[in-house]
Amino acid sequence: MSMRVAVFTEPHRGAGYDDQLRFARLVEAGGFDGFFRADHYQAMGDEPGLPGPTDAWLTLAALARETSRIRLGTLVTSATFRLPGPLAVMVAQVDQMSGGRVELGIGAGWYEREHTSYGIPFPAVGERFDRLAEQLEIVTGLWRTPVGETYSYTGDHYRLVDAPALPKPVQRPGPPVIVGGRGPKRTPELAARYADEYNMPFKSVEETAAAFERVREACDRTGRTSSGRAPLVLSAGVVVAIGRTDAEAHRRAAPLHVKSALPPEDPVVGSPAQLVDRLGEFAAIGATRVHLRLIELDDLDHLELIAGEVLPQLDGTR
């Protein structure tokens, strides 16, 4: 089985920068493919989220200088949080700071409470997806504009006039773009048109297979399949709580039972062998990358267990 294995974290649940730095360094030392983090400004449900949120791109910029190999990115940046021009500048700069290791996961935004808390506009879902589509067009367009030329764009929500389209990212034509989600219509279409990777987050193998098929159909429908572009990477998000014993695994899974704003998920709770089996099931439906969501950033033993007992059973992880 050939599978790239990245780690996904949720610092808004309660982690400062030093916690993330320690974790990311261990991700790199353990041989994982990458360190990805959520882009949220508030904990969900009844969690206090102390010491408070850390900005995703400020954090990744710092980690870019403190790591040397792993991929770094968001799952996912909310299109409601930042204007597309400054976002393109920000991500390109972090890509330079990392030596070309950044990936931009971007979505429409969904958690209304954090928008209300921090005064961020939260339009209706249709407009949020319209804005996401325009942001994808603008960000990738700015990166692809040749040096010395300018970029202009007029849409329903954004207008750019003679942007110098600088700085340029190290990766050309730009950092990989990840579009993910459970949406049956617009999400597959946006992934087919703009993304390098489609991610189905934290659902069953059966649900993920259905989502992958919708994306494949969108690639055929939009001409992506016959365009000569690189095939879309298909990835799965997997919530993980494993242990050396059942008791250890269930202790790690305890936070999953806390009331949450997130939709129902399909976690792997059990032994390292069970996680290997689940990854094999995802590989069988076409996934070549997984993002393992580890619940507690201070549980370094959990990360070391996966590095020691799971990664050696996979190819393409190092």
Helices and strands as residue ranges (DSSP letters): E 4-9, G 11-13, H 17-29, E 34-37, H 56-66, E 71-74, E 77-78, H 84-98, E 102-107, H 112-118, H 125-144, E 151-154, E 159-163, E 177-180, H 186-194, E 197-201, H 205-222, E 233-242, H 246-253, G 254-257, E 268-270, H 272-284, E 289-294, H 300-309, G 311-313
